[in-house]
Amino acid sequence: MVSYERGTPVQETPLTAAAWQGETTKLSTFLDATPSVNLDASDESGSTAMHAAAGKGHIETCEVQKLTDLYREARMSILG
């Protein structure tokens, strides 16, 4: 379970850690290196890495996640 309410996430993954900390470059590098990572993965309360970034006010980090998601969707629709 990852808790975004206080402090740092209880169970960190590279995705949630980078999002929580607003590490846009680290997040981008991680997403490029691991194209199969699920951006919609959530904890028991339904919170995602996007929630972690948004909750901390990391707008640029949210944008990287959203653009990555859109790119993946477009690529899959083209390549099948």
N, C-alpha and C positions, 0 to 999 in steps of 0.2 A: 504494500500500500504506500502510496506517495501522498504526503500531506503538504499542500501548498499554503496552508493557513498561517503558519509561524515558522520562523527559522529557515532551515534548508529542507529540501525533500528528504523524507525518511529513507526511501529506497531510490537512490539515484541511478540513472542510466546515463550514458553519454548525451542522449537527446534531452532528457529532462534537466540534467545539470547545466548544459549549455543554454537552454531556454531560460531556466530560473535565474542564471547569472547574467543574462543578456550578452553572452559571448557570441556575437553574430558571426565572426570569422570562424570560430571553432565549430559552430553549428553548421555553417555552410560546408566546411571541410568534411565534417562527419556525414552530412547528407550526401555529398558527392561520392564519398568512399563506400557508403552503404545504401545503395539505391533500393534495397528491399525493406528497409526499416519502415514500420507502420507509423505514419504521422498521426493516425487516429487512435493509437493505443491509449487506453485510459486506466486509471486506478479504480479502486472499488467505489469511489464517489463519482466517477465519470469524468474526472479532470484529466486533461491531456497536457502535453508539453506546451501547446499553444495557450492553454489556460495559465500555465506557470509564467510564461513570458508576459502575457497580457496583465496578469495580476500584479506583476512587478513594474509595469509600465514600459516594457521593452518592445516598443512598436516596431523598430527595424527587425528585431528577431522574429516577431510575428509575421512580418512581410516576407522574410526569407522562407519561413515554413509554408506560407500560403503559395508563394511563387513556385516553390519546389513541388508542392502538391499539384498545382495547375499544370506544370510542365510534365509531370508523370502521367497525368490523365490524358493530356494531348498526345504524348508519345505513344501511350497504349492504344488510343483510338486510331492513330495512324498506322502503327505497326501490327495492331491486332493482338 
